[in-house]
Amino acid sequence: MFEQFGNSFRLGEAESRNSLNSSKVSFFLLLLSVIFLSISLSDIDSHTSQNGNSSSSAILVLDVSASMLAKDNGVSRKELANDFAISFINSNSRDVGIIAFAGNAYILSPVTNNSEALREIILGSDPNNFSYQGSDLQKALAMAANYAATSNSKQIIVLTDGELSDGDAFDSSPKALSRKFEDSSIATTFISIGSEKSIRVPKEDYLLYGEDFHTKSEHAKVEQLAKYFGGSYFKISQRNDVKTVISQLNKSPHTNFFLNNFELSSLFLIISSIILMFFWKI
């Protein structure tokens, strides 16, 4: 009898421990689901812009210095940059802003989803329309960083031939600028345009100089800038490269940074839902 009582007591004690362990597991799963749910909702909310878009906008930084008029096989560097910029706009649903630079930097368009207006602005950004010549990319990037802070822009794409006559300041102290990009979580992409061989630009093409001049693209310098800013790098030397770069860029983690984060938040949401369903069955 006492043995039977002891067995019953031990059985009850085991059931009690199992019940306690089950409660602990249930509480842990519930807590875990709440954490996942909080992360997913906050992540989705953080990527919703002020105008209701669910992804950030992008800023195109276009080189409009005189050297962009150089033609290789009948196509100028500016035309290649235009082709890329228009193709990028057509392949994305995000708002896009445009900054141009030569000796100074200019906001040609605020971020907008009006692709036709953006196209007209890009085609109209001829180097002959910018009398203050030079190649001050650093000033353009500083402007882009400041503008990005007010326009929910988290991606900046630079198109340049790398002849940065006024941009040599990058060799001295660009650390503050690159840190600003990093602190603002701005992804950068640098695309060098044109051929590395020396090309003559006739005075008839560039009306503000009055004589012919020679130029060649500095791909290595652009690639070095991409590394410095922790960004991605691509090269466009001919029209066939545009489609390839667009395809690679759309697959790049820099380009899909916010899409990937949004997918991650969705995964958290799914996991939390599964845990809650499991908890409900328990």
Phi, psi and omega per residue, in radians:
M1 nan -0.823 3.134
F2 -1.135 -0.602 3.125
E3 -1.151 -0.700 3.122
Q4 -1.143 -0.704 3.115
F5 -1.109 -0.716 3.132
G6 -1.125 -0.734 3.112
N7 -1.091 -0.740 3.133
S8 -1.114 -0.680 -3.133
F9 -1.147 -0.774 3.139
R10 -1.140 -0.664 3.108
L11 -1.111 -0.754 3.117
G12 -1.142 -0.673 3.132
E13 -1.144 -0.686 3.131
A14 -1.145 -0.758 3.121
E15 -1.100 -0.656 3.121
S16 -1.116 -0.741 3.121
R17 -1.146 -0.710 3.115
N18 -1.086 -0.710 3.125
S19 -1.140 -0.696 3.125
L20 -1.150 -0.761 3.126
N21 -1.115 -0.684 3.106
S22 -1.103 -0.671 3.115
S23 -1.157 -0.702 3.114
K24 -1.113 -0.745 3.122
V25 -1.102 -0.758 3.138
S26 -1.079 -0.771 3.134
F27 -1.120 -0.704 3.141
F28 -1.127 -0.764 3.130
L29 -1.121 -0.701 3.113
L30 -1.107 -0.775 3.124
L31 -1.093 -0.730 3.137
L32 -1.102 -0.738 3.137
S33 -1.119 -0.685 3.116
V34 -1.118 -0.709 3.118
I35 -1.106 -0.847 3.133
F36 -1.061 -0.721 -3.125
L37 -1.135 -0.717 3.124
S38 -1.109 -0.741 3.135
I39 -1.106 -0.796 -3.085
S40 -1.129 -0.760 -3.117
L41 -1.193 -0.702 3.138
S42 -1.200 -0.609 3.140
D43 -1.183 -0.740 3.106
I44 -1.124 -0.735 -3.110
D45 -1.165 -0.628 -3.090
S46 -1.218 -0.347 -3.128
H47 -1.786 0.231 3.050
T48 -1.700 2.067 -3.040
S49 -1.360 3.039 -3.087
Q50 -1.153 -0.497 -3.136
N51 -1.629 0.208 3.014
G52 1.648 -0.025 3.133
N53 -1.301 2.593 -3.101
S54 -1.665 0.119 3.074
S55 -2.519 2.819 -3.081
S56 -1.357 2.869 3.087
S57 -1.598 2.989 3.139
A58 -2.169 2.684 3.105
I59 -2.124 2.194 3.053
L60 -1.644 2.237 3.109
V61 -1.917 1.935 -3.007
L62 -1.855 2.274 3.048
D63 -1.350 2.111 3.107
V64 -2.105 0.491 3.079
S65 -1.309 2.868 -3.040
A66 -1.044 -0.559 -3.109
S67 -1.109 -0.339 3.134
M68 -1.246 -0.136 3.096
L69 -1.468 -0.147 3.137
A70 -1.058 2.356 -3.097
K71 -1.912 2.336 3.051
D72 -2.148 2.056 -3.059
N73 1.025 0.650 3.036
G74 1.455 -0.035 -3.121
V75 -2.061 2.192 -3.121
S76 -1.372 2.792 3.072
R77 -1.067 -0.654 3.133
K78 -1.112 -0.657 3.103
E79 -1.149 -0.680 3.092
L80 -1.116 -0.746 3.113
A81 -1.122 -0.711 3.102
N82 -1.075 -0.787 3.139
D83 -1.015 -0.785 3.138
F84 -1.120 -0.857 -3.062
A85 -1.028 -0.776 -3.128
I86 -1.191 -0.714 3.109
S87 -1.118 -0.688 3.118
F88 -1.087 -0.778 3.136
I89 -1.096 -0.729 -3.114
N90 -1.233 -0.407 -3.089
S91 -1.668 0.036 -3.124
N92 -2.248 2.629 3.103
S93 -1.722 -0.004 -3.090
R94 -1.399 2.785 3.000
D95 -1.209 2.579 -3.114
V96 -2.325 2.407 3.028
G97 -1.990 2.789 -3.088
I98 -2.270 2.231 3.017
I99 -2.114 2.334 3.099
A100 -1.989 2.657 3.107
F101 -2.522 2.525 2.941
A102 -2.447 -1.933 3.038
G103 -1.328 -0.272 3.084
N104 -2.403 3.064 3.115
A105 -2.043 2.535 -3.049
Y106 -2.438 2.385 2.987
I107 -1.497 1.879 -3.124
L108 -1.459 -0.505 3.121
S109 -2.671 2.335 2.980
P110 -1.213 2.936 3.136
V111 -1.096 2.319 -3.096
T112 -2.721 2.774 3.045
N113 -1.822 0.225 3.098
N114 -1.417 1.555 -3.040
S115 -1.116 -0.590 -3.134
E116 -1.181 -0.729 3.105
A117 -1.137 -0.714 3.107
L118 -1.097 -0.711 3.128
R119 -1.069 -0.779 3.138
E120 -1.114 -0.676 3.127
I121 -1.148 -0.756 -3.141
I122 -1.096 -0.820 -3.127
L123 -1.167 -0.445 -3.130
G124 -1.533 -0.082 -3.089
S125 -1.514 1.071 3.135
D126 -1.408 2.404 3.118
P127 -0.950 -0.485 3.107
N128 -1.163 -0.267 3.129
N129 -1.571 -0.003 -3.109
F130 -2.122 1.731 -3.035
S131 -1.291 -0.469 -3.141
Y132 -1.493 1.581 -3.020
Q133 -1.545 2.886 -3.050
G134 2.522 -2.890 3.120
S135 -2.610 1.162 -3.063
D136 -1.596 1.376 -3.133
L137 -1.164 -0.585 -3.126
Q138 -1.054 -0.715 3.112
K139 -1.135 -0.666 3.133
A140 -1.156 -0.719 3.136
L141 -1.192 -0.651 3.089
A142 -1.109 -0.727 3.090
M143 -1.125 -0.722 3.138
A144 -1.104 -0.717 3.137
A145 -1.123 -0.742 3.136
N146 -1.168 -0.717 -3.131
Y147 -1.226 -0.613 3.130
A148 -1.058 -0.592 -3.117
A149 -1.135 -0.418 -3.099
T150 -1.879 -0.026 -3.049
S151 -2.189 0.253 -3.137
N152 0.989 0.603 3.135
S153 -1.679 2.167 -3.099
K154 -2.101 0.173 3.080
Q155 -2.439 2.272 3.110
I156 -2.165 2.187 -3.120
I157 -2.006 2.116 -3.101
V158 -1.822 2.258 3.058
L159 -2.080 2.004 -3.055
T160 -2.663 2.755 3.054
D161 -1.565 -0.037 3.056
G162 1.491 -0.021 3.068
E163 -1.451 1.494 -2.999
L164 -1.795 1.303 -3.082
S165 -1.051 -0.691 3.116
D166 -1.667 -0.022 -3.079
G167 -1.664 0.158 3.122
D168 -1.124 -0.242 3.082
A169 -1.062 -0.313 3.078
F170 -1.067 -0.493 -3.100
D171 -1.275 -0.274 -3.072
S172 -1.741 -1.085 -3.035
S173 -2.570 1.173 3.061
P174 -1.565 0.097 -3.030
K175 -1.067 -0.723 -3.122
A176 -1.101 -0.671 -3.138
L177 -1.203 -0.804 3.139
S178 -1.132 -0.592 3.103
R179 -1.176 -0.613 3.117
K180 -1.128 -0.699 3.078
F181 -1.099 -0.770 -3.110
E182 -1.133 -0.779 -3.121
D183 -1.136 -0.521 -3.132
S184 -1.597 0.055 -3.130
S185 0.980 0.737 3.124
I186 -1.640 2.138 3.095
A187 -1.494 2.350 -3.115
T188 -2.004 2.526 3.029
T189 -2.297 2.224 3.125
F190 -1.954 2.214 -3.132
I191 -2.146 2.045 3.108
S192 -1.565 2.434 -3.018
I193 -2.037 2.415 2.960
G194 1.830 -2.986 -3.085
S195 -1.807 2.626 3.133
E196 -1.418 -0.199 3.121
K197 -1.417 2.676 -3.111
S198 -1.223 2.272 -3.100
I199 -2.189 2.402 3.117
R200 -1.514 2.296 3.029
V201 -1.859 1.962 -3.104
P202 -1.236 2.657 -3.114
K203 -1.095 -0.371 3.111
E204 -1.220 -0.451 3.134
D205 -1.461 -0.693 3.104
Y206 -1.955 1.850 -2.950
L207 -1.417 -0.234 -3.024
L208 -1.595 -0.095 -3.049
Y209 -1.778 -0.683 3.069
G210 1.601 -0.073 3.088
E211 -2.717 2.862 3.132
D212 -1.179 2.698 3.003
F213 -2.592 2.814 -3.119
H214 -1.956 2.608 -3.111
T215 -2.669 2.680 3.016
K216 -2.510 2.583 -3.097
S217 -1.259 2.499 3.138
E218 -1.902 1.307 -3.098
H219 -1.076 -0.690 -3.099
A220 -1.089 -0.650 -3.140
K221 -1.172 -0.708 3.134
V222 -1.159 -0.731 3.118
E223 -1.096 -0.670 3.118
Q224 -1.130 -0.686 3.096
L225 -1.108 -0.694 3.108
A226 -1.049 -0.739 3.118
K227 -1.141 -0.706 -3.098
Y228 -1.108 -0.698 -3.116
F229 -1.548 0.045 3.134
G230 1.183 0.508 -3.095
G231 -1.819 -3.095 3.091
S232 -1.633 2.778 -3.091
Y233 -2.342 2.411 3.063
F234 -2.452 2.826 3.137
K235 -2.274 2.363 3.076
I236 -2.158 1.977 -3.139
S237 -1.930 -0.303 3.139
Q238 -2.646 2.927 -3.041
R239 -1.060 -0.578 -3.135
N240 -1.116 -0.376 -3.124
D241 -1.284 -0.418 -3.034
V242 -1.056 -0.877 -3.116
K243 -1.094 -0.689 3.141
T244 -1.115 -0.791 -3.122
V245 -1.161 -0.707 3.096
I246 -1.019 -0.782 3.140
S247 -1.109 -0.778 3.137
Q248 -1.174 -0.679 -3.118
L249 -1.153 -0.677 3.129
N250 -1.195 -0.338 3.084
K251 -1.650 -0.175 -3.058
S252 -1.207 2.445 3.085
P253 -1.081 -0.416 3.104
H254 -1.203 -0.744 -3.120
T255 -1.243 -0.691 -3.053
N256 -1.684 0.365 -3.094
F257 -0.948 -0.841 -3.064
F258 -1.390 -0.534 3.045
L259 -1.126 -0.756 3.128
N260 -1.106 -0.698 3.100
N261 -1.125 -0.671 3.125
F262 -1.162 -0.697 3.094
E263 -1.138 -0.634 3.115
L264 -1.123 -0.718 3.122
S265 -1.145 -0.629 3.095
S266 -1.131 -0.654 3.105
L267 -1.121 -0.741 3.074
F268 -1.019 -0.716 -3.117
L269 -1.124 -0.725 3.130
I270 -1.134 -0.794 -3.136
I271 -1.055 -0.768 -3.131
S272 -1.128 -0.625 3.122
S273 -1.145 -0.736 3.132
I274 -1.105 -0.756 3.139
I275 -1.104 -0.737 3.126
L276 -1.117 -0.675 3.101
M277 -1.118 -0.735 3.108
F278 -1.108 -0.743 3.125
F279 -1.083 -0.682 -3.110
W280 -1.120 -0.675 3.141
K281 -1.188 -0.611 3.114
I282 -1.150 nan nan
